[in-house]
Amino acid sequence: MFKSYHKFLLSAALVVAASSSASAQYDASRVYPFNGKKVIDGGVTYPLKDGKVAAYFVNTKAHKTDFKLGRKALKCEIDAWDMDVMYDGTGLPEGHGTPDEGSELYETKCASCHGDFGSGGGGYPALAKGNAYELHKTLKYQRLHPDDEGPVRVFGTYWPVATTLWWYIKTGMPHPSPLSLTDNEVYALSAYIVQLNELKVDGEELDDDSELTRDNFLKIDMPNKDGFEPKIRKGPDAVREYFDNPKNFGANKKRCMKDCFDGKPVVQRINGRGIADYIPPLSTTRDLPPKKKGESDSEGKKLYEANCAVCHSTDAMGAPKVGDKKAWETVLKKGLDKVLQNALHGINGMPPKGGTNLPDDKIKEIVEYMISASK
């Protein structure tokens, strides 16, 4: 067990560089010159060398370089995915969009999963539940009784910075085709979600035709901006400083691994309530719901519902909707073999096998079910 939480895991080369003697003992009071920063609980910060973190710099001379595994990624290909957007706005591009524009985009690209007006549903999270400033108060709620209200954690009430919203939409949404939205479309969707949460931008709520841009995006007032310890919006150096002082945390304001408090620990319970105290009581039945008359229980249907329904249960994703006879008649004009080939190898925005790792015969069962359910 390290006695100092500032202990660095230094390679022999770095130890020599930091000290005149390779056998010198670590001094917790000293900030080593190779990085100039203290770190948290044995963590390490490394300097950069040629754009790479020095401790992980690859010695290409020590390895063969004649591997025949694809090709080196082009700069434009790397840049297409390298789009970190930081808490202070670093990486946030220029652009603009209004809630009205975002509403139209949301209906076509987002509502099928996130519900009308961001209400959530089908296993996908809600994006708004009303006025975020009022609902922010619920984060202190605890369910001490079965009918008690719990905290409302959505973007507006819980997230400390708004730039994460822009970044997540741009790089991850819509689910079947990430990175397909333009910067202006992301601004429009962000504006719509900000409006749904009734958040203020530079002191005012957004009207339907109010533009959200890079400049006023950084003025979105998030009610939970200081709801985390430490205050992460101040940056990594402030976090290091916070954890460098044990008085900022812990019951006895000091670091300890044993004898941290007097007496024996007490396990906290919520009023000692058991499962029978819930209203209505929680069911312990493990039976499946009764089948509807004429309902199919095929393996293909089960696999479809578990793996493919997110895109094929709606026509908003650009995929043929199961049950849409006309859409599937058009698809089947290519021939069944071609449909199976596209399902296995991917087509347009759909990845191979729909992004699953199912064997070929299971994919075939899914396709056969989708076709039979669309006649």
C-alpha positions, 0 to 999 in steps of 0.5 A, spaced: 500 500 500 502 506 498 503 511 503 502 517 499 497 518 494 501 523 490 506 517 488 507 516 481 508 510 477 515 512 473 518 508 468 526 507 469 527 512 464 523 518 467 526 516 474 533 517 472 530 524 468 527 526 475 533 525 479 540 524 479 540 517 482 536 512 479 535 509 486 533 515 489 527 514 494 520 518 492 519 524 496 511 526 496 513 533 498 516 534 491 513 535 484 517 532 479 519 536 473 517 532 468 510 533 468 509 539 474 503 537 476 500 533 482 495 527 481 490 523 484 490 517 488 497 514 484 494 517 478 499 519 473 500 525 468 505 524 462 508 530 458 506 530 450 512 528 445 510 529 438 503 529 439 503 523 443 503 521 450 510 520 452 509 514 456 505 510 451 510 513 445 511 507 440 518 505 438 516 503 431 523 500 430 522 495 435 517 492 431 516 490 424 512 495 419 510 490 413 504 488 416 498 487 411 492 489 415 489 495 411 492 501 411 493 507 415 487 512 416 487 518 412 487 525 416 480 527 413 478 520 416 481 521 423 478 528 423 471 526 421 471 522 428 475 527 432 470 532 435 471 532 442 467 538 445 469 540 452 465 543 458 468 550 456 466 550 449 472 548 446 471 544 440 464 547 439 463 549 431 460 555 428 453 554 426 445 556 428 439 553 428 432 554 431 427 550 436 422 550 430 427 547 425 429 542 431 422 540 432 421 538 424 427 534 425 425 531 431 419 528 429 422 525 423 429 522 426 428 522 434 420 521 436 420 514 434 425 512 440 424 518 444 417 519 444 413 526 443 416 532 445 422 528 448 417 524 453 421 518 452 418 511 451 420 504 449 426 503 453 429 510 451 430 516 455 426 522 456 429 528 454 425 533 458 419 533 463 417 540 463 421 546 467 428 544 468 429 549 474 423 547 478 424 539 477 431 540 479 429 541 486 427 533 485 434 531 485 434 531 493 428 527 493 428 520 496 423 514 496 422 513 503 415 510 502 412 507 496 408 512 493 414 518 494 416 521 488 423 520 486 428 525 483 427 527 475 434 526 472 433 528 464 438 533 460 435 539 463 435 537 470 441 533 471 447 535 466 452 540 468 454 542 462 450 543 455 456 542 450 455 535 452 448 535 449 451 537 442 457 533 442 452 526 444 447 528 438 453 530 433 457 523 434 451 518 436 445 520 433 440 518 430 442 511 433 442 507 426 446 513 422 451 517 427 454 523 424 449 524 419 447 530 421 450 537 419 452 542 425 446 546 423 441 540 424 445 539 431 444 546 433 437 546 431 435 539 435 439 542 441 435 548 441 428 544 441 431 540 447 433 546 450 426 549 449 422 543 451 426 544 458 424 551 458 432 553 460 434 560 459 439 562 454 443 569 456 437 570 461 431 569 456 427 562 454 428 561 446 422 563 442 420 558 436 424 562 431 430 564 436 437 562 433 442 558 438 449 559 435 456 557 438 456 564 442 449 563 446 450 556 446 455 557 452 450 562 455 445 556 456 443 556 464 444 549 467 440 549 473 445 543 476 451 546 473 454 546 480 451 540 482 457 535 482 463 535 487 468 537 485 466 543 481 467 539 474 466 546 470 472 549 473 477 544 469 482 538 471 487 542 475 481 544 479 479 537 480 486 535 482 487 541 487 480 539 490 482 532 491 489 534 494 486 536 500 482 531 504 478 536 508 474 537 502 471 530 503 470 524 508 467 524 515 473 525 518 477 530 513 483 525 513 485 520 508 485 513 511 484 506 510 483 503 517 480 506 523 477 511 519 471 512 525 469 510 532 465 504 533 462 499 528 459 501 521 451 501 521 448 499 515 443 504 513 436 502 510 430 505 508 425 505 514 426 497 514 421 496 508 420 490 505 417 488 498 410 487 501 410 494 503 409 497 496 403 499 493 401 495 489 405 489 492 411 487 487 409 481 483 413 475 484 410 471 478 415 469 473 409 467 468 410 470 461 404 474 459 398 471 455 398 470 448 393 474 444 389 470 439 392 468 433 399 471 435 405 468 433 411 465 437 416 464 432 423 464 434 424 469 428 419 474 431 423 474 438 429 475 435 426 481 431 423 484 437 430 483 441 434 486 435 431 489 429 424 492 432 428 499 434 429 501 426 424 496 422 418 498 427 417 505 424 418 508 417 422 514 420 429 510 420 429 509 412 428 502 413 422 498 411 417 498 416 414 491 418 407 490 416 408 495 411 406 491 405 407 496 399 414 497 402 416 490 403 413 488 396 418 494 393 424 490 397 422 483 395 423 486 387 430 485 388 429 477 390 429 474 396 437 472 395 438 479 395 434 481 401 438 476 405 445 478 402 443 485 404 441 483 411 447 479 412 452 484 409 449 491 410 446 496 406 445 504 406 445 506 414 444 499 416 450 495 418 452 488 417 447 483 421 443 490 423 449 490 428 448 484 431 453 478 432 447 473 430 449 467 426 447 467 419 441 462 420 438 466 425 438 473 421 435 468 415 429 467 421 428 474 422 428 476 415 423 470 414 419 473 419 419 480 417 416 478 410 411 474 413 408 479 417 408 484 412 404 480 407 
